[in-house]
Amino acid sequence: MNANTIAAAIRQGIATGEHPYGSRLPTVRELADQHGVSQQTASAAYAVLAALGLVRTDRRSGTTVTAGRSADAHLGTFAPPDLAAAVAWKPNQGGEASEETTLVRQLDAPEHMAAWGISAGTAVVERTRIRSVDGAPVQHKLTVLPYSVASRTPEGYEGIPPMLAPVGAEPVRPPRGVRMADWLGWDVSRTEAAITAEPMDQAAASALGVPEGAPGFRVVSIARNPQGDTIFATVTTAPLHHRVTLDIVG
């Protein structure tokens, strides 16, 4: 048995929940004895898992699982977009799903947002959400909107604009059967999505409990109005052992 085979077995256990998020795995010696291999081979197996962002090893605490069980990032592009029919995300094999807003802030758009159609210096609002299954974080989602879009309120609505609600506030949802974009008058006509596998940035890695630079899926979605202006952009990051799915409707 080689290191990759051992790593694959442990990875499967993480994906199915056999090794829960935050649990401690056997020591290198114990793993070597368990599989009848050298400690060098056992250590190499943990190195493979660490490179994937699934475990973290240090001398004091040993090897700890840093990923939850496998989950889906279920995203959709609709023509015309019908977000009311979309399932934004869901666990892959059951479990209790939860979502928390962890950051809401206003800032001037940095230069990298120009790639999303938001000019540098534009006043924008950033919202960050963490999605979890059974308490283990599985997705980091950043949403960016021009302030002129984020500050809109539905007709007859009184209170803080829904997209400016602070962390900890009760989420404001549109009437049943009405998608948020229509309720807020955003006039979304199309959504573009790009999926890549690349190292996680510091914010996503920290939120997901993995080392910065660990590989992950990065899903960038950009919603535009009929004139081609960006209404909002989202960046969803998930560890590679999760699954990303799309539905194309229309």
Solvent accessible surface area in square Angstrom, and as a share of the most:
residue,aa,sasa,rsa
1,M,137,0.61
2,N,86,0.44
3,A,17,0.13
4,N,100,0.51
5,T,66,0.38
6,I,0,0.00
7,A,4,0.03
8,A,59,0.46
9,A,57,0.44
10,I,11,0.06
11,R,88,0.32
12,Q,110,0.49
13,G,2,0.02
14,I,0,0.00
15,A,16,0.12
16,T,55,0.32
17,G,28,0.27
18,E,122,0.55
19,H,42,0.19
20,P,75,0.47
21,Y,87,0.33
22,G,46,0.45
23,S,32,0.21
24,R,169,0.62
25,L,10,0.05
26,P,43,0.27
27,T,79,0.46
28,V,45,0.26
29,R,158,0.58
30,E,95,0.43
31,L,3,0.01
32,A,4,0.03
33,D,109,0.56
34,Q,123,0.55
35,H,48,0.21
36,G,69,0.66
37,V,30,0.17
38,S,62,0.40
39,Q,88,0.39
40,Q,150,0.67
41,T,33,0.19
42,A,0,0.00
43,S,54,0.35
44,A,41,0.32
45,A,0,0.00
46,Y,8,0.03
47,A,61,0.47
48,V,51,0.29
49,L,0,0.00
50,A,36,0.28
51,A,70,0.54
52,L,44,0.22
53,G,1,0.01
54,L,1,0.01
55,V,0,0.00
56,R,107,0.39
57,T,75,0.44
58,D,63,0.33
59,R,246,0.90
60,R,233,0.85
61,S,40,0.26
62,G,27,0.26
63,T,6,0.03
64,T,34,0.20
65,V,1,0.01
66,T,10,0.06
67,A,2,0.01
68,G,2,0.02
69,R,53,0.19
70,S,12,0.08
71,A,1,0.00
72,D,2,0.01
73,A,1,0.00
74,H,22,0.10
75,L,23,0.11
76,G,20,0.19
77,T,32,0.19
78,F,14,0.06
79,A,70,0.54
80,P,114,0.72
81,P,8,0.05
82,D,62,0.32
83,L,66,0.33
84,A,60,0.46
85,A,69,0.54
86,A,34,0.27
87,V,74,0.43
88,A,54,0.42
89,W,33,0.11
90,K,81,0.34
91,P,31,0.19
92,N,53,0.27
93,Q,98,0.43
94,G,43,0.41
95,G,43,0.41
96,E,130,0.59
97,A,50,0.39
98,S,59,0.38
99,E,78,0.35
100,E,111,0.50
101,T,33,0.19
102,T,59,0.34
103,L,69,0.34
104,V,34,0.20
105,R,116,0.42
106,Q,119,0.53
107,L,47,0.23
108,D,97,0.50
109,A,5,0.04
110,P,49,0.31
111,E,143,0.64
112,H,112,0.50
113,M,0,0.00
114,A,60,0.46
115,A,85,0.66
116,W,16,0.06
117,G,45,0.43
118,I,4,0.02
119,S,75,0.49
120,A,57,0.44
121,G,49,0.47
122,T,48,0.28
123,A,54,0.42
124,V,1,0.00
125,V,0,0.00
126,E,12,0.06
127,R,31,0.11
128,T,10,0.06
129,R,66,0.24
130,I,22,0.11
131,R,3,0.01
132,S,15,0.10
133,V,3,0.02
134,D,87,0.45
135,G,63,0.60
136,A,7,0.05
137,P,17,0.10
138,V,0,0.00
139,Q,2,0.01
140,H,15,0.07
141,K,24,0.10
142,L,33,0.16
143,T,12,0.07
144,V,0,0.00
145,L,1,0.00
146,P,17,0.11
147,Y,82,0.31
148,S,75,0.49
149,V,7,0.04
150,A,0,0.00
151,S,36,0.23
152,R,89,0.33
153,T,58,0.34
154,P,8,0.05
155,E,182,0.81
156,G,77,0.74
157,Y,60,0.23
158,E,159,0.71
159,G,56,0.54
160,I,99,0.50
161,P,27,0.17
162,P,5,0.03
163,M,28,0.13
164,L,32,0.16
165,A,11,0.08
166,P,71,0.44
167,V,75,0.43
168,G,78,0.75
169,A,45,0.35
170,E,143,0.64
171,P,76,0.48
172,V,47,0.27
173,R,177,0.65
174,P,32,0.20
175,P,72,0.45
176,R,241,0.88
177,G,69,0.66
178,V,57,0.33
179,R,30,0.11
180,M,46,0.20
181,A,1,0.01
182,D,78,0.41
183,W,52,0.18
184,L,8,0.04
185,G,47,0.45
186,W,12,0.04
187,D,85,0.44
188,V,9,0.05
189,S,43,0.28
190,R,106,0.39
191,T,24,0.14
192,E,67,0.30
193,A,45,0.35
194,A,58,0.45
195,I,69,0.35
196,T,65,0.38
197,A,70,0.54
198,E,62,0.28
199,P,92,0.58
200,M,10,0.05
201,D,85,0.44
202,Q,106,0.47
203,A,54,0.42
204,A,1,0.01
205,A,1,0.01
206,S,75,0.48
207,A,34,0.26
208,L,2,0.01
209,G,21,0.21
210,V,5,0.03
211,P,46,0.29
212,E,118,0.53
213,G,36,0.35
214,A,8,0.06
215,P,34,0.21
216,G,1,0.01
217,F,49,0.20
218,R,72,0.26
219,V,2,0.01
220,V,18,0.10
221,S,16,0.10
222,I,16,0.08
223,A,0,0.00
224,R,35,0.13
225,N,19,0.10
226,P,76,0.48
227,Q,137,0.61
228,G,26,0.25
229,D,81,0.42
230,T,10,0.06
231,I,5,0.03
232,F,27,0.11
233,A,0,0.00
234,T,15,0.09
235,V,10,0.05
236,T,3,0.02
237,T,10,0.06
238,A,2,0.02
239,P,3,0.02
240,L,44,0.22
241,H,16,0.07
242,H,10,0.04
243,R,125,0.46
244,V,28,0.16
245,T,34,0.20
246,L,71,0.36
247,D,64,0.33
248,I,127,0.65
249,V,78,0.45
250,G,98,0.94
